[in-house]
Amino acid sequence: MITKLTIIVPAYNEENTIELILDKILAVNLKNIEKEIIIVNDYSTDNTQTIIEKYIKDHSSENILLINQEKNQGKGAALHKGITNATGEYLIIQDADLEYDPNEYIDLLQPVFKANADAVYGSRFMGSNPHRILFFWHTIGNKFLTFLSNMFSNLNLTDMETCYKLMRTEMVKSFRLREKRFGFEPEVTAKISRYPNVKIYEVGISYFGRTYNEGKKINWKDGFKAIYCIFKYNLFSRK
């Protein structure tokens, strides 16, 4: 049973897209499910905070909470803050850019409605939805990281690194999450895989990736950090 979905939006220097993504989130019709939007501004140095504050003022009837980090700590740290403040039965991660389409929340919720899923991953490598063609080596890297994660977690995911992770809030709050940057993805996946009697599903989603000129932030160094985290949280630091 789900009556409220918490949507966590980590944002760092997203002045060009933050208002657009919030419009898309508000436009999604979840029928009888309430939306709680938690925006965590990770000490942006552009006009992101000002734009969000005005947006909240102009949409005062909506359930939108802004949390401003006192210093830049990374996406993982922003997600930790959002998870701590989430009050919905389930939560979903929504990047502040326009790479992922909030209209697909309904697709991600289907395994919750039908099978009481604990976690639903939105895969960029499944289904027939549109996918922007960009970087060959990024795709190889993502598939390698997913393969490595699957080896140790004994899952058969196709996209461990996806932003779209819909998770039971009670479950995620029970984890001691440590990674403050992009290591969040392999860490949370490792811990979900060990959750008692966990039900994990995967749903194909669209992907409108952006280039580095358009603001993409993840790089090859984050890939090596992800490998380190896969080993760390599957073998050496399992709590």
C-alpha positions as CSV (number, residue, x, y, z in Angstrom):
1,M,0.0,0.0,0.0
2,I,1.4,3.4,-0.9
3,T,-0.3,6.7,-0.2
4,K,2.7,9.0,-0.6
5,L,5.7,9.0,-2.8
6,T,8.8,11.1,-1.8
7,I,10.7,12.4,-4.7
8,I,14.3,13.4,-3.8
9,V,16.0,15.9,-6.1
10,P,19.7,16.4,-5.5
11,A,20.7,19.7,-7.2
12,Y,24.1,21.2,-7.8
13,N,24.4,24.2,-10.3
14,E,21.2,23.3,-12.2
15,E,19.9,26.8,-12.8
16,N,19.1,25.9,-16.4
17,T,16.9,22.8,-15.7
18,I,15.7,22.8,-12.1
19,E,12.5,24.7,-12.8
20,L,11.7,22.5,-15.8
21,I,12.2,19.3,-13.9
22,L,10.0,20.5,-11.1
23,D,7.3,21.4,-13.6
24,K,7.5,17.9,-15.0
25,I,7.3,16.3,-11.5
26,L,4.2,18.4,-10.6
27,A,2.5,17.5,-13.9
28,V,2.7,13.8,-13.3
29,N,-0.7,12.3,-12.3
30,L,-0.2,9.7,-9.6
31,K,-3.9,9.4,-9.1
32,N,-4.4,8.8,-5.3
33,I,-0.8,9.0,-4.4
34,E,0.4,12.2,-2.8
35,K,3.8,13.6,-4.0
36,E,6.3,14.9,-1.5
37,I,9.2,16.7,-3.2
38,I,12.5,17.1,-1.3
39,I,15.1,19.2,-3.1
40,V,18.6,19.1,-1.6
41,N,20.7,22.0,-2.9
42,D,24.3,20.9,-2.6
43,Y,25.8,24.4,-2.1
44,S,25.2,25.5,-5.7
45,T,27.3,28.5,-6.8
46,D,24.9,29.7,-9.5
47,N,21.3,30.8,-9.1
48,T,19.9,27.3,-8.3
49,Q,18.9,28.2,-4.8
50,T,17.2,31.5,-5.7
51,I,15.2,29.8,-8.5
52,I,14.0,27.0,-6.2
53,E,13.0,29.5,-3.4
54,K,10.9,31.5,-5.9
55,Y,9.4,28.3,-7.4
56,I,8.3,27.1,-3.9
57,K,6.8,30.5,-3.2
58,D,4.9,30.5,-6.5
59,H,3.7,26.9,-5.8
60,S,2.8,27.3,-2.1
61,S,0.0,24.7,-2.3
62,E,2.5,21.9,-3.3
63,N,4.4,19.8,-0.8
64,I,7.9,20.9,-1.6
65,L,10.8,21.1,0.9
66,L,14.1,22.8,0.1
67,I,17.2,21.7,2.1
68,N,20.4,23.8,1.6
69,Q,23.7,22.0,2.3
70,E,26.2,24.3,4.2
71,K,29.0,23.1,1.9
72,N,29.3,21.0,-1.3
73,Q,29.4,17.4,-0.2
74,G,28.3,15.4,-3.3
75,K,25.3,13.7,-4.6
76,G,25.4,10.8,-2.1
77,A,25.4,13.2,0.8
78,A,22.5,15.1,-0.7
79,L,20.6,11.8,-1.0
80,H,21.3,10.9,2.6
81,K,19.7,14.2,3.7
82,G,16.7,13.6,1.5
83,I,16.2,10.0,2.7
84,T,16.4,11.2,6.4
85,N,13.6,13.7,5.7
86,A,11.4,11.4,3.6
87,T,7.9,10.6,4.9
88,G,6.4,8.7,2.0
89,E,6.1,4.9,2.2
90,Y,8.3,4.8,-0.9
91,L,10.9,7.2,-2.3
92,I,12.4,7.8,-5.7
93,I,15.6,9.6,-6.8
94,Q,15.2,12.2,-9.5
95,D,18.2,14.0,-10.9
96,A,17.7,17.8,-11.4
97,D,18.7,17.6,-15.1
98,L,16.3,16.4,-17.8
99,E,17.9,13.0,-18.5
100,Y,15.1,11.0,-16.8
101,D,11.3,11.5,-17.5
102,P,9.1,11.8,-14.4
103,N,6.2,10.5,-16.5
104,E,7.6,7.1,-16.0
105,Y,7.0,7.0,-12.2
106,I,3.8,5.1,-13.0
107,D,5.8,2.4,-14.8
108,L,8.2,2.2,-11.9
109,L,5.3,1.9,-9.4
110,Q,3.7,-1.1,-11.2
111,P,5.8,-3.7,-9.4
112,V,4.8,-2.1,-6.1
113,F,1.1,-2.3,-7.0
114,K,1.3,-5.8,-8.4
115,A,4.0,-7.5,-6.2
116,N,4.6,-5.3,-3.2
117,A,8.2,-4.7,-4.5
118,D,10.8,-3.3,-2.1
119,A,13.0,-1.8,-4.8
120,V,12.4,-1.0,-8.5
121,Y,15.3,0.0,-10.8
122,G,14.7,1.9,-14.0
123,S,16.9,0.4,-16.6
124,R,18.3,2.4,-19.5
125,F,19.2,-0.8,-21.2
126,M,15.8,-2.5,-21.3
127,G,12.6,-1.9,-23.3
128,S,11.8,0.1,-26.4
129,N,11.5,3.6,-24.9
130,P,13.7,6.3,-26.6
131,H,17.4,6.5,-25.5
132,R,19.7,9.3,-26.7
133,I,22.8,7.9,-28.4
134,L,26.0,9.4,-26.7
135,F,29.1,7.8,-25.3
136,F,30.3,4.3,-26.2
137,W,32.8,4.0,-23.4
138,H,30.2,5.3,-20.8
139,T,27.9,2.4,-21.9
140,I,30.7,-0.1,-21.7
141,G,31.6,1.3,-18.3
142,N,28.1,1.1,-16.9
143,K,27.6,-2.4,-18.1
144,F,31.0,-3.5,-16.6
145,L,30.1,-1.9,-13.2
146,T,26.7,-3.6,-13.3
147,F,28.3,-7.0,-14.2
148,L,30.8,-6.6,-11.3
149,S,28.1,-5.6,-8.9
150,N,26.0,-8.5,-9.9
151,M,28.9,-11.0,-9.4
152,F,29.1,-10.1,-5.7
153,S,25.4,-9.3,-5.0
154,N,24.1,-12.3,-6.9
155,L,21.5,-10.1,-8.7
156,N,20.9,-9.9,-12.4
157,L,20.3,-6.2,-12.9
158,T,21.0,-4.6,-16.2
159,D,21.6,-1.1,-14.9
160,M,23.0,-0.7,-11.4
161,E,24.1,2.8,-12.0
162,T,20.7,4.2,-13.0
163,C,19.4,7.3,-11.2
164,Y,15.8,5.9,-11.1
165,K,15.7,3.8,-8.0
166,L,12.3,3.5,-6.3
167,M,12.8,2.1,-2.8
168,R,10.7,1.3,0.2
169,T,11.6,4.2,2.6
170,E,11.7,2.1,5.7
171,M,14.2,-0.2,4.1
172,V,16.5,2.5,2.9
173,K,16.4,4.3,6.3
174,S,17.6,1.1,7.9
175,F,20.9,1.2,6.0
176,R,23.9,3.0,7.3
177,L,24.8,4.8,4.1
178,R,28.3,6.3,4.0
179,E,29.2,7.2,0.4
180,K,28.8,11.0,-0.1
181,R,29.4,11.1,-3.9
182,F,28.7,8.7,-6.8
183,G,29.6,5.7,-4.7
184,F,26.0,5.8,-3.5
185,E,24.8,3.6,-6.3
186,P,27.0,0.5,-5.7
187,E,26.7,0.9,-1.9
188,V,22.9,1.1,-1.8
189,T,22.6,-1.8,-4.3
190,A,24.9,-4.0,-2.2
191,K,22.8,-3.3,0.9
192,I,19.5,-3.8,-0.8
193,S,20.7,-7.2,-2.1
194,R,21.2,-8.3,1.5
195,Y,17.9,-7.0,2.9
196,P,15.8,-9.9,4.3
197,N,13.4,-11.4,1.8
198,V,13.9,-8.4,-0.5
199,K,11.8,-8.1,-3.7
200,I,13.7,-6.3,-6.4
201,Y,12.3,-5.5,-9.9
202,E,13.6,-3.8,-13.0
203,V,11.6,-1.7,-15.5
204,G,12.7,-0.3,-18.8
205,I,12.9,3.5,-19.0
206,S,13.8,6.2,-21.5
207,Y,17.0,8.1,-21.3
208,F,17.7,11.6,-22.6
209,G,21.4,11.8,-21.6
210,R,23.3,15.1,-21.8
211,T,26.9,15.9,-22.9
212,Y,29.6,17.5,-20.7
213,N,28.9,20.8,-22.5
214,E,25.3,20.4,-21.4
215,G,26.3,19.9,-17.8
216,K,27.0,16.2,-17.3
217,K,29.2,15.8,-14.2
218,I,30.2,12.2,-13.7
219,N,33.6,11.2,-15.1
220,W,36.1,8.3,-15.3
221,K,37.4,8.9,-11.8
222,D,33.9,8.2,-10.5
223,G,34.0,4.9,-12.4
224,F,37.1,3.8,-10.4
225,K,35.5,4.9,-7.2
226,A,32.4,2.7,-8.1
227,I,34.7,-0.3,-8.5
228,Y,36.2,0.3,-5.1
229,C,32.7,0.6,-3.6
230,I,31.5,-2.6,-5.2
231,F,34.4,-4.5,-3.5
232,K,34.1,-2.5,-0.2
233,Y,30.3,-2.9,0.4
234,N,30.0,-6.5,-1.0
235,L,33.0,-8.0,0.7
236,F,34.6,-5.9,3.4
237,S,32.0,-3.5,4.9
238,R,28.8,-5.3,4.8
239,K,26.9,-3.3,7.4
